Amino acid sequence: EPTQSSLWLGCSGVKAQTHYDKSHNFFLQAVGSKTFTLWSPQFWRDLKIHSAFHPFDRQSQRDWVSERFADGPLSNVNKHSRRIVDAPLQVTLTEGDLLYIPPYWAHAVESDTLAAGVSFLSASEEEMMLAKLKSWADTFAATVVSASAPDAGDDDTEADAFLRSSTIAQNVRRAVRELAARTFVQSPLVSVDSYFGDHYQARFQDQESILQEKAVMSFQRCEDRADAKSTVCTPCEGSTDTPELSTAVAQFVNASAAMLRSAQTLSPVRLGAADLMFIDLVEHIVVTTFGAEHIASFFDKCLRQ
């Protein structure tokens, strides 16, 4: 059953930036023609999809059209450009055509003529699973924060505050890395460090498109921060543990691993969607515990090393 419908109007040459929807998407071309270019969810790292908390959430940082037709042979562009150029499916819709776009499939759209169409979105299994995962994450984060700061008060010193921040970061890191190892890092050729390193590179390595939105939301790397020692840039070293924290980590990891493994088996067509769901979940936990401005720092200093 459709949960949202939208009317899309555009003249020839109007483009929609590459993005994905979490829902099932049915697009009916009513007037004129449009060309859709689509990528499977497994190519999200190559497309460098923005952070879930960026103003351009769900959109690609790359302009695949410009990269495809750039001057010089295709062999001169980087490996990510080559993959997104070689990988897509492309279809042109004319009046009366209906296109189904599975959840998490990235797509770029261009009007070939004066065009009008209607999209119908229907909630996907992935959306419902991610909502459940985030609710578990909220419970986990609240427990970790509470257990890490039982004696917080007005007379807390800077050292006390840093210790609590460090304890929270250590346990979030522990849970997230264990969840990745149990769900996604199943090859001896891939380490948890390299897994999160690839994700950091895809989300945050190219800072230009992120920092241009700095007035709205700052995703600064640790080396760019003046207050690095009071942020999550340094507190992931060491280990602080209690029975309450161990229980919170175990409960969250066990439940979330089972849910993410279920998401991996929903459909071969949506291969890769669970991976992107997981990264959105990790960002949600970091925002809940530290704030959106620390997402890149946490991936950099706590997860990929």
N, C-alpha and C positions, 0 to 999 in steps of 0.2 A: 504494500500500500504506500503510495507516494506521501512523503512527509514535507516536501517542499517543491514548488514549481517556479520557474523563472522564464521570462520572455527576453530573448536576446535579439537586438536589432543592430545592424552595422552595414556600412557601405563597403565597397570593394577595397581591400587592403587593410581593413581593421584586423588587429591581431589580439589574441589573449595570451599573456605570458604563460609559459609552461608551468603547470600546477597539477595537483591531484585532489580528488575528493575522497573522503572516507566512506561515502555512501555508494550504493548502486546508483548509476547515472544513466538515464535513458534520454537521448537527445533526438527530437523530431524536427527535421528540416521542413519548414512550412513554405518559405519563399526563397528563391535564389539558390546559391550553393556555397558550401563551406568545406575547407579541407582540414581534417584532424590528423595530427601526428601523435602517435601514442607509444609509450614505453612501459614495459612491465615494472612492477615495484622493485625488482631486484636491481634496477639501474639507478636507484635513488641517490646512491653515493656519487655516481658519475654526473648526475644532474645537479649535485650540490644543493639539495633541498634546504631551504632556510630552517632555522630553529623554530620549534613550535611556538616560541614566545617572541619571535621577531614580528614586526608589523606586516611582513610579507610571508607569514606562515603558510606552509604548503606550496610555496612557489619556488621555482628553480632560480639559482643565482646565475645561471648560464643562459645565453641567447644562442640556442643551437643553430638557428638559421644563419646568424652572422658567422659563426664558426665554420659552418658547412661551406659557405660560399666566400670565405676569406681568401685573400690573394695568396697564391702559392699552392703547392701540392698538398693534399690531405696528409701526407706522411710527415709534414712539418708541424702539425698540431699535436698537442699532448695526448696521452693515452686515454684520458677521460673524454676528450673531445672525439677521438676516434670511435670510442664505444657508443656514445650517444648518437653519432652520425650513422653508424652502421646498424644500430639496434632497432630503430623504430618501425612501427607499422604505420602506414599512411592510407587514408581513405577520403574520398571526396563525396559529400552528400549533396544530392539534388532534391528538388521538391518531392515530399512524400517519403523520403528515406528516414529510417529510424536506426540509430546507433546505440548499442549498449556498451558502456565503459565500466569495467569492473572496479570495485573499491581499490583505492591506492594506485591505480594506473595513472601515470602522469600523461598529460596531453596538452599540446599547443594547438591553437585554433586560429585560422585565418579565413576571412570572408573573401570569396573569389568574385562575388557580385554583390549588389544590394541584397541583403539577406535578412531573414527573420526565422527564428527557431525557438522551440520551447524545450527546456530541460526538466526532467522529473527525477527527484532524488528520493531514494528509499533507504531507510536505515539498514546498515550491514551488520553481520555478525561481529566483524572486527570493531565497529563502533561500540557495540554493547559490551564486548570483552574489555576494550580499553577503559570504558567507564567503570567497570568493575575493578580492573587493576588499579585505577587511580584512587578508588575508594579504599582499597587495601593499603595503598601507598600512604594515604592521608593518616590512616590508623597507625601504620608503622612509623611514620615521621613524628607523629604526636608522642608516641611512646618513647622514641629515641631522644627527642628533645626534653621530655619530662624526666627521663631517667638520667640524662646527662647534666641536669641542673636542679637537683633536689633542694639545694639550699640557696638558690638565687635570691638576692635581696638588694636593698639600696646601698649597702656598704660593700658590694662586690668590687674587687680591684680589677684592673685591666688584665692582670694575670689570670684571675678567676674566669673572666669572660673568655679569654683566649683558650683556656683549658676546656671549657664547655664546648666552644666552637670546634676544638680539635677532636673531642670525644664524639660529637655528632658526625663530623666529617669522616672519621675513621670507621664508624659503624655504617654509615650510608655507603661508603666505598666498599666495605666488606660485603654488604648485602648485594649491591649492584654487580660487583665483579663475580661473586659466587653465582648469581642468577645468570649472568652471561655465560659463565663456564658450563653450567648445567643445561643451558638451552641452545646456545648458538656456537660455542667454541668446542666443537666435537672432533676436530682433526688435530693430530699431533703436530701438523705443520703450521697451525695457527695458534698464537698465544693470546691471552686476554689483553695483554699490553698492545699487541698489534691490532687486535679487533677494535679497541677503543681509539687507537691511533688513527685508523682509517676513518672512524666516525668523526674524530676531531678535525681531521683534514677536510672531510666533506662538509662539515657544518661551519667551521670557524677559521680554517687556515687562511683563506682569502678574506682579509679583513675589510677591503675597500667597500664592498657592497653592504657590509654590516655597519661599519663605523660611520657611513653617510647618514645612518639613522640614529646617530649617537644622541641627538637631542631628544629622541623618543625613548630609546632604550640602549644602554651601553653594554656591549659584549666585549669587554676589554680582556686581552691576554695579561697574564701576570706581569710580564716584563713592561707592559704599558701602564701599570697601576702605580700610583704614588703611595698608596696605602697597603702595599702587598702584604706586609707582616701582620696586618689586622684583618685580613680576609682569608678566604679558603685557599690562598696561594701556597701556604706553608703547613697547614695543620694535619696532613694525612699521614705523616710519619708516626711510627710507634703503634701501640695497641692499647686501648682502654676497654675493659670488658667487665660485665657483671652478669649474673644469672638472668636478670630482667632483659638486658640488652641482647644476650644470646638467644633468649626465647623469642624476642621480637624479630630478630634477623631470621631465625629458622622458620617461623610461621610465615613471614612475608615471602621468603624465597621459595618455600615448598608450594604454597598456593599459587604464586605467580608463575613458577616454572611449569606447573601443570596447565595453567591457562594458556601460556605462550606456546607450549607444545601443541595444544589443541588448535590454536590459530594457525600453526604451521601446516596442519593437515586439512584445512578447510577446503582448499582447491589448488591444484597445480597452477592454475591460471594466476592465482594471487601469491605465488611464491615470492617471498621478500617482504610482504606486508607486515608479517610478525616482527621482523627485524626493525622496521620503521616504527611500529607500535612500541617496541621496547625502548628505543631511543627517546621517543616522546614521553614515555613513562619515567625514564631516568631524569629528563629535564624537569618534569613535574615534581619529582622528589627534591631536586636541588632548589627549585624555586620555593617549594614549601618550607624548606629548612633554612635556606640562606638568602633567597631573593634572586630575581631574574638576572641581575647584573653580574652574578657569579657563575653563570652556566659555563661559559668558555673556560674560566679559570679552573673550575672543578674537573672538567674533562681533561684539561691540560695537565694539572698537577696531581690529581687524585686517581684518575681512572686509567690513563694511558701509560703510567709508569709506577 
